[in-house]
Amino acid sequence: MKAQRIPVLLATFVTWPFACGSDNAGPALPPDHVGQPCTTAAQCYPQINGAPLVGGAAVCLDRVAGGYCTHLCATDADCCAVPGECTTPHVQVCSPFESASGKYCFLGCEDGDRADAGVADADTFCATYAYAGFKCRSSGGGSQNRKVCTP
């Protein structure tokens, strides 16, 4: 009888650490603040503890399904300029977005932007480092167009 308990106990302890959590957790959030889903700008950039963002206020772009946390910017240097704003080394770019006024920070996916990740395929990069389902596409910013990760 004791010999039969050992495999059951062993199976319990081997699977136990993986059994925690919810099956309804949903997709993992992006590793960085830019691109996180939102319904209001107040949900964006919680790690900066109220510090002002360089370039302009946080924005929840509602033109992106599920919302997209970003902030206004004038140049690429405005993105990731505040401690805690960016949590990864991936390049963020400042670009106009479709017909929205102003420019916003986005995870960049041009060839040079992906160099730090060693991922050749732009869509794979976006799905991995932005959010599952994101692809590398034109920001739609006219003459200042950039390739950025969005759904």
MOKA-V144170 format. One record per helix or strand of 3 or more residues. SS is the DSSP state (H for helix, E for strand). FROM is the first residue (numbers start at 1). TO is the last residue. If there is no record, write none. Layout:
SS	FROM	TO
SS	FROM	TO
This chain:
H	2	19
H	41	43
H	46	48
E	58	60
E	69	73
H	76	78
E	92	96
E	103	108
H	111	114
H	122	129
E	135	138
H	142	144
E	147	150
